[in-house]
Amino acid sequence: MTIFPPDPNFEALRLELARLRAARGWSYDELAARSGLARRTLIEIEQGRTIGTLKTWHALAHALSTPLDEFFSTLCNGHEPPTKADD
C-alpha cells in the first residue's frame, strides 16, 4: 500500500511571497532588480499562474533575506509537516 503525502499548499507559499514583498514596501520592479528575476515571473507566481522553480525560490529567498526553509514551511499549512525519521 502506498501512502501519499498531503498536497503542498502553494496558495500559502505565494501569499507568503506577497506578504514579505509588501512588508518591505517593494514593488515587483524592486524585487525583480534584487532577485535577478523577471517582473512577469514574480507577478505570475504571486497570482498563482506558475509555481516557480527551486532556483527561482532560492533567488527570492536571498533577495528577501529569508531562509529558504521558512518559505517552504508554508507548503505544509493545513497539515502536519514531516518529522525527522528515526534511523
Wavefront OBJ file of the C-alpha trace (Angstrom):
o trace
v 0.000 0.000 0.000
v 1.360 3.408 -0.993
v 0.697 6.373 1.275
v 0.937 9.704 -0.472
v 1.851 12.911 1.365
v -0.748 15.699 1.560
v -0.820 18.179 -1.302
v 1.501 21.160 -0.776
v -0.242 24.445 -0.030
v 1.045 26.513 -2.952
v -1.505 29.219 -2.138
v 0.182 29.777 1.235
v 3.594 29.891 -0.445
v 2.580 32.577 -2.912
v 0.826 34.569 -0.186
v 3.988 34.453 1.922
v 5.941 35.875 -1.005
v 3.407 38.678 -1.412
v 3.451 39.353 2.350
v 7.249 39.567 2.502
v 7.408 41.816 -0.552
v 4.703 44.111 0.830
v 6.310 44.217 4.296
v 9.409 45.683 2.684
v 7.383 48.124 0.614
v 8.864 46.711 -2.583
v 7.222 46.843 -5.969
v 7.533 43.982 -8.424
v 10.214 46.022 -10.154
v 12.227 46.354 -6.940
v 12.057 42.632 -6.167
v 12.913 41.817 -9.770
v 16.002 44.009 -9.610
v 17.111 42.493 -6.293
v 16.464 38.873 -7.297
v 17.508 38.927 -10.951
v 14.117 37.525 -11.927
v 11.730 38.930 -14.484
v 8.926 41.148 -13.208
v 6.483 38.975 -15.156
v 7.717 35.848 -13.327
v 7.049 37.486 -9.957
v 3.562 38.536 -10.979
v 2.741 35.067 -12.278
v 3.957 33.421 -9.065
v 2.024 35.801 -6.810
v -1.123 35.405 -8.918
v -0.867 31.618 -8.834
v -0.301 31.113 -12.557
v 3.012 29.327 -12.004
v 4.805 27.729 -9.087
v 8.355 28.701 -9.974
v 11.448 26.552 -9.835
v 13.697 25.814 -6.900
v 16.228 28.188 -8.466
v 13.543 30.907 -8.555
v 12.693 30.438 -4.865
v 16.382 30.379 -3.982
v 16.833 33.764 -5.688
v 13.754 35.140 -3.905
v 14.955 33.907 -0.521
v 18.290 35.663 -0.989
v 16.687 38.861 -2.252
v 14.295 38.936 0.714
v 16.915 37.764 3.249
v 14.575 34.937 4.214
v 15.795 31.377 4.798
v 14.501 29.033 2.124
v 13.133 26.641 4.749
v 10.913 29.442 6.094
v 9.408 29.929 2.629
v 8.862 26.235 2.111
v 7.451 25.618 5.584
v 4.292 27.359 4.341
v 3.752 24.452 1.944
v 2.605 22.437 4.979
v -0.026 24.966 6.098
v -3.164 22.964 6.771
v -1.400 19.710 7.635
v 1.369 18.436 9.848
v 4.853 18.891 8.395
v 7.004 15.801 8.115
v 9.133 14.890 11.090
v 12.639 13.558 11.105
v 12.567 9.785 10.767
v 14.353 7.679 13.324
v 17.267 5.869 11.706
l 1 2 3 4 5 6 7 8 9 10 11 12 13 14 15 16 17 18 19 20 21 22 23 24 25 26 27 28 29 30 31 32 33 34 35 36 37 38 39 40 41 42 43 44 45 46 47 48 49 50 51 52 53 54 55 56 57 58 59 60 61 62 63 64 65 66 67 68 69 70 71 72 73 74 75 76 77 78 79 80 81 82 83 84 85 86 87
